[in-house]
Amino acid sequence: MEYNLADLFESVVDVVPDREALVYLDHPGTGAERRLTYRQLDTAANRLAHHLIDAGLKPGEHLGLHLYNGVEYLQTVLAALKARLVPVNVNYRYVEEELAYLYQDADLAALVFDTEFSPRVAGALTQARKLRHLIRVGAAEGGAGAVEDGVGSAEGGAGSAEGGAGSAEGGARVAGAVAFTEAEASGSPERGFGPRSGDDLFIIYTGGTTGLPKGVMWRQEDLFFAGLFGGDPAGEPVKRPEELAERVAKGGAGLTFFPAPPLMHGTSTLTSFVAFDYGQRVVIHRKYVPEEVLRTIEKEKVTSVSLVGDAMLRPLIDALHGPLKGTDLSSLFSVSSSGAIMSQTVRDQLQELVPGALILNNFGSSESGSNGKATDDSGPEKGFRLEVNDRTRVVDPVTHEMVAVGEPGRLAQRGHVPLGYYNDPVKTAETFFQRGTERWVLLGDMATVDEDGIVTVLGRGSQCINTGGEKVYPEEVEQALKSHPDVYDALVAGVPDPTWGSHVAAVVQVRAGAARPTLETIQTHCRTRLAGYKVPRQLVIAPAIQRSPSGKADYRWARSVACEADTEEGGGAALT
């Protein structure tokens, strides 16, 4: 047995086969649900894995998952791992052109997709040279409200969640696609797979903040230790693969993990596998609906919920102050944010509502797995401060030497890191480097380190604003903006300026019912928390802040909005 994710999952199944593993709640929609034990999930994954092998797919070929959340998503990931195929996440927000790029760049040989996306899938297929096997999940194409036969839809599977969503985009058909329920039914329920390896790949495509999506190539052994904490986030990583199941057999049930963001983002899928490695339960929704998230926490006695930043947390707080006031959240042990910074204001508000829960700002990336968590004193006054693991350092981006205390550098991680970016040797050479006998990854965040080893994250180097020779990192300004009582959400971008090179522009969403802030009131508020050169010189009020489905900032949108507003005002941004 190796540190292979399928091997490890099967070892857990064998010691707790009848323990509940996965709960799928279809919100919003029919209200249907599916509950699978570890044995049932394992059997379902076996069936699909054998279908994929019988369809002619070979070890090492790539399988795309173009799906909303559902049992089918995690079942397909497990099936791919069992068959030694490489799972590849697909952002369901992508339009046809973006999909065509990803399908081709990832060299997909197979694709499992929700029927709702059929028109975009059909259009993108023309450029996917290697894609030869298609499986559709959900209602029959072209038939509004039609439902496939079989377990997948009969028990409330993701396919039926939107009642015939196949017609939502015009009912286009994807020629040659096999129904998921047929694919599952055709495969053997037994294992019977050949030996696997810790070298088997797992690819996570990340859109980043600029440029085209990149596929991060992980060896499964490295991903197990860097992204899944070696089987134990709270203690010591296992020292041999067999130890994982031994720990599960000695422990009991009782923990319920609820990854609320889309599974298409690495954080939620990895959170699910962390739970599986514990032999615990995972709860998922098809889509993120704040009120339903709260109801599920109460109903299922969720112990750990993971979200992404203020964009997901603020609506929860609003619901707890409003229609769902009094919801019983006493089961919660932790509320964590990964992938986007949770502002101090939101942390404080949430802590008041859930005083017994740990509120965690976790920090990591698709390229590094976990790096650490925010300190208790992290916030607008001191910056975003991290207690990092012993594999994370701040280095000079050119020499790769450790920086001196207080000097800015780039975050980097050593040891269990990815092999590089798929199909992109140039970016791989820019991001990954060898230092002695260890492989390192150079992350996009600038940071400093103090005498105690605490790291202060300055922000993404690619988003840094140079104004009058001074460097301003948007995240720091956003933290200050979000502490204003009338600001619901905010992004910060640099706008070309004839005097300063660039000036700091704040794009703000005002809290419902609050007074519309002025540039002057925003500046007055920020000056108590930021140096003068960091204070916004332009204020744009937007109806809503645009973010990715997981809550990550869309800085290209913010910059475009700020630049257009500046142009419309004839360059009249208030430079005070």
N, C-alpha and C positions, 0 to 999 in steps of 0.2 A: 504494500500500500504506500502511495506517495501523497505529497501535499497537492492533490488534485481535487478540485471542488466537487466533482461528481463522486469520487471515492469517499470523500469526507461526508457528504450528504448521505450516501448509502450506509455508511457506518453508523450514523445517527439513527436512520430509519430502523436499522436492525436491533437497536436497543430500546427504542420507544415507538414501535410501529403503530400503536393504537392511540397515541397522544395526538390531540388536534394540532395541526401544523399551519393551516391556512384558512382564513375566513374572508370571503369576498362579499361585500355589501354593495348592492347596486343603487347608489344615490348619485344624482337624482334619477328617477326612472320608475321601474316597476316595483321597487322595494324588495325584489327577490334577493336571495342570498345562497351562497354555496359554502359548505364546510367540508374540509378534507383532512383526514388524519395523515400522519407521515406515510403510512403504507399506501393509502389511496393516492396521494400526490406522487409517490414513487412509481406506482403502477401506471398512472396516467402519463408520466414522463417517459417510462419505458415504452409504452405503446407508440408515442409520437417519435421517439428516437428510432425504433425499429422501422417505422414508416419512412423516415428520412434515409436510413441506410438502404432499405428496399428500393427507394426511388433513385438510387445510384450515387448518392452524395458520399464523398470520401473524407477521411480524417484530414483536418487542416483546412477544408473549404469553409467559406464564410456564409453565415445565415443571418439575414436581417430581421429585426423585430420592429415592424411599423404598426404599433398597437397602442390603444389606450390601456389603462390598468385593468387587469383581470386575471383570473386563474390562468388563462391561456398564456399570459406573458411569462409568469414564473415557470409554468409547465414547459414552455418552449425553451427557456434558458436552460433548464435542467436537462431537457431532451438533447439539446445541442451539446452540452458538456458530456453527457453519457455517450453520445455517438462520436465524440472527439471532433465535433464541428466547432467553429469559432463564432460565438454569438456577437452580433453587432447591433447596437441600439440605433434607432432611426427617430429623429425628431418629427413628431406628427404635425408640427406647425409648419414644416417646410412646404413650400409651393413646388410645382412640378420641376422647375429648373434646378432648384436646390436639391430635390430628391434625385434627379438624373445625375447630378454631380456626385452625390454620396453613394448611390448604387454602384456607379462606375468606379469611383475612387476606392471603395471598399472591396471591389471584386466580389460582389455578392453572387453566390451560386444558388441560393434559395432565399425566399422571402415569405414571412408570415405577416399578413396585414389585415386590419379591420376593414370590413366591406365598405364602410363609410368613406374610406380613402380611395376607392376604386378608380375614379376618374384621374386623380393625380398619379396613382400607381401606373395606370395604363399609359399615360403620357410619358412617364419617366422611363418605362421599360425599353423604349426604342433605343436608348443609349447604354443600356446595361448589357454588355457583351457576354458576360459569363452567367447571367441569371437564367436558370433553366427549370427551376421547380418553385411553384407558387401555391401557397395555402391561404385561403381566406377564412376569416373568423366572422361569424355573425349571420345576419339575415340574408336570405337569398338575394342576389343582385337583381336589381330592376323590379323588385316586388315589395313595395312599401308595406311594412307590417308583417311580411312573411318571415317565418322562423324555421330554421333547419331542424330536422329531426335529430334526436340523440341527446346524450347527457349534457353536452355543453350548454344548450339553450334551455333544456327542460329544468335544470337546477339553477337557472338564473345566471348563466355564463355571460361573459362580457359581450359576446356577440349580440345578444338580444336586448342589451341594456337600453338602447335607444329606439326600440320597436321598429326595426326595418330601416336602419340608418343608411342602408345601401342606396336608397334613392335620394339621400340628402344632397348629393352633388350631381344629380342628374341620372343616377341609375346606370352609369356606364359599366360594362362588363370587362373583366380581365380574362382574356382567353386562356384556357388551360388551367385555371386555378382550381385546386382541390378543396372541397369543404373541410374545415378543421375537424368536424365530427367524423367525417368519413376517413380522414387521415388517421385520427386517433383509433378508430374502430378497427382499422386494417392491421395495426401493429400488434406484436406479441406483448402480453403484459409482463413477461418474465424479463430478467436482466440479460444474461447471456452475452455480455459485451466483452470485447478484448481488453487487454491491459491498457491503462492510461498512464499519463506522465505529468509530473509537476511542471514540465516544460510546455504543456498544451497551452494555447493562447486564449486570452479573453480580451476583446477590443472594445474600448469605450470611446465613442466619438464625442468630441467636445466642440461646441461652437465658439467658445471664447468670447471676447468682446469685440474683436475685429477679425476680418479675413474669413476664409473658407473653413469649414469644419475639418478637424484633424482627428485621425484615429489613433488613440494611445494604445500601444501594444504591451499587454501585461503577460508575463509568465504567470500561470495560476499559483505557483508556490509564492512568488513575490506578492501577488495580489492578496493572498491569504494573510500574509504577515503585515503588509502595509495598509491594506484597506479593510481587512476583517479582524485586525488586532491579534492575529495568531490564535483565534478561537476564544479569546477572553479580554474584552475591553477593560475590565476592572481589575485584572490581575496579571498573572504570568502567562505568556504565550506557551502553547504546548511544545514539548521538546521532541515529540515523535507523532506521526499522523494518528496512530492507534489511540493515543491519549485523549483525543477529542471525544470519542464515543465513551471511553471509560469515565470521563468527567460527567457526561450527560447521564449515564446510567446511575451514577451516585447521587446526582441532583434530582430535583423535582420540577414539576411544572409550576405555573403561576405567573410567568411574565408574558405580557402581550405587547409586541412591538407594532407601531402604527406609522409606517412611512407614508406621509400624506402627499408629497409631491409625486409627479409622474414617474413611473418606473423607467421610462426612457432615459431619465437622468441617472447617472451612475450611483449617486448617493442613495436613492431609494432601493435600487436593486441590491446594492451592497448591504444596506440596513437589513433587508429581508434575509440575506445569507448569514449575517451576524446572528440573527434570531435562530435560524436553522442550525447553526453551529452550536448554539446553546440548547437545542432541543426544545425551543419555546415556540410560541404562537405568533403568527403574522396576520394583521388585519389590513385590508386594502379597500379603497373605494375606486370606482371607475374614474371619477373626476373630483376635483377639490371644490367642495361646497362647505363653507365654514360652519354653518349651523348643523349640518349632518356630521361633520367631524366631531363636534362637541357631543352630539347625541350618541355617537358611536363610542366615544371615550367613556361615557356614563354606562351605556348598555353592556359593552364588552369588557368593562373594567380594565381599560388600557393602562399599562404601567409606564410606557415610554412612547412619546410621539415625536417624530422628527419633521421639521418644516424648513423653509428657506427664507430667512430674513423677515423684515417688517412687512413685506407685501403679503405674506401669508398670516402673520401673527396679528396685525392690526385688525383685520376683519373678525378674528376670533374674539379679540378683546371687546370690539364693538358689540358683538352678539351677546357676550357675557354681561355687558352693561345694559343690554336691551332685551330682545325677545327671549333669550335663553338664560336670563339672570336666575341664579339659583341652581344651575346644572351641577350635579354631583361629580366633581373631578377629583375626589379624594384618593382614587386609585393611582393617580399619576405620581410616579417617582421622579421622572425627568421630562423636560421639554427642551429639545435641542434644535439648533439651527446650524445648517452646513451649507456652504455654497454662496452665502451672502451674509453680511454682518447684521446682527440684530442690534439696533440702537439701544443705548442705555435707557432712553425714555420708555421704549417698548418693554424692555426687560423689567423695569421697575413696575410698570402697570400690570404686567402679567404676574409678577411675584406677589403683588397685593391680592390678586384674584385666586392664585394657586399657591398659598404660602408654604405648603408642605413639599413642593416640587423643586428639584434642582433646575435652574434655568441656565442652559449651557450654550455658549457661543463656540461651536467647534470650528476648527480651521483646517482645510485640506483642499485638495484639487484632484482632478482626473489623473494628473501626472505624478502625484505624490502619495495618494491615499490620505491618511491622517497625519497632520503636523503637530497639533496640540489644541489647547482650548484657552479662551480668554480669561484673564485674571479678574478677580472681583472688583478691582479698582479701574478696570478698563472702561473708558468712556470719553466724552467730549473734552474733559479737562486734561487727561493724561494721554489720550490716544488709545488706539486699539492694541492692547498689550496681551502677549501670549506666553503661556507656559508651554514650551515646545518639548517634543520628545528628544531623546538623545541622538537621533539621526538627523536632526534639523539644525542648520547653521545659517549664518549670514555671511556671504562671501562677496568678494570683488567680482563683478560680472565679467571682467576681462582676464585677470590673473587667476581667479578662482581661489585666491588666498583668503583666510578668515579676516574680516575687517576688525579694526580696533574698536574699543568701546565708544559708542556714540557716533561712529562713522556710518554713513548710509551704504548699503550694499543690497544684494539680491538674496532672497531666501533660497536655500538649496537643501536637498535631502540626499542622503547616501544609503547604500545597502540595497534593500528591497525596492528597486525602482524599475520603471518600465524599460523595455528594450529600445523604444523610440516611437516615432510616428509612422504609421503604415503608409507606404508609398511616398514618403517625403524625406529623402536623405539630407536635404539642405536644412530643414527645420530640426531634424534630429541632431545634426552636427552643432546647431546653434544652441540647443537646449540641454543635451546630455554630454557629460564629459567624464573622463577617467582621472582619478586622483590616487596615485599609488596603486593599490590592488583593488580599490573600490570604485564602483560606478556611481555617478552623481547625476541628479537632475536639477537644472537651474530653473526656478519658478519665476513667474512674472511679477511677483510682488517685491517692492522695495521695502527695506526695513532697517532698523538699528537694533543693537543689543546693548544692555547695560551690564554693570558689574556683577549682578546677580544672575545673569543669563536670561533675563526676561527680554523678550523680543517685542519691539513696537513696530507694527506694520504700518507703513506710510501709505501704501496703495499700489495699484498696478502701474508699472513704469510706462506702459503704453498709453495710459490715461493722464499722465502727469501734465499739468498746465504750467508753462513757463511764462510768468508775468513779470516784466521788468527785471528779468534775471533771477527771480525767485521761483522756487519750485513749489507747486501746490498740488496736493493729492486729493482728488474729489471725495474720497470716502471720509476724510477728516472733516471737511466742510459739511458734508451730508449729515454727519453725526450732530453737529452744532445746529443745523437747520431743523432737524427732527425733534430737537428739544424745545422748539418754539411751540407754544400751546395751540396756535392756529394752523400749524403745518402737519398735514397727514402723511405726506410722502414727498421725497425730493431726490433729484439727481443734479449733479454739478458737471459742467463741461467748460472747456476753454473756447472763447470766441475771438477770432482775429481782431486785433486792435492796433491802430496806427501809432499809438503812443507807447503802449506797453508790450507790443508783440502779440499778446493774448490777454484777455481779461476773464475773470471768474464770473460765470453766469450760473444762476440758480434757477432750475425749472422745478416749480413747486405745485403740489396738489393741496388745496386748502381743505381742512377738516369740515365735514358737513355741519352747517349751521354756524360756523365761525366767521368772524369778520375777515374781509380780504386784507391781508397784510400789504404794506407798502415797502418799497425798497428801503426807505429810511428806517422803518421799524425792524426789518430783517437785519439791517446792518448794525443797528444798536444792540440787538440781541446777540449777534455773532461776535461783536467786539469784546464781549466779556469772556469769550471762550477761545478766540482765535487771534493770531497776530494780524495786524492791519492789512498786510498784503494778501491774506487768505480770505478776507471778507468779500462776499459777492458784490460785484459792481453792476450787475444786471439781474433783474428779477422777471421771470416769465411765469405767469399763472397758467397752468394746464388743467383741463378737466380731469385727467387721470394720468398717472405716470405709467409709461409703457415698460413692461418687463417681459422676460421669457416665461413660459408656463411654470417654471420652477421658482420664479421670483428674482432671478438674476437681473442686474441692471442692463438696460439697453442704452449704452452711451452714444452710439451712433445716432439714435433717435433724439436723445437729449441735445446733442450738439447741433443737429439739424434744426430742431425747434428753436434753440437759442439764436442760431445764426439767422434764421428767417425772421424772427422777431426783431433782431437788431437791425436787419435790412429794412424791414417795414417801418421801423421807427427812424429810418434815415441815419443810422449810426448813433442814435441818441441814448445809448445806455448810460445810466447815471454813474459816472466815474468819480465817486466821492471818496 
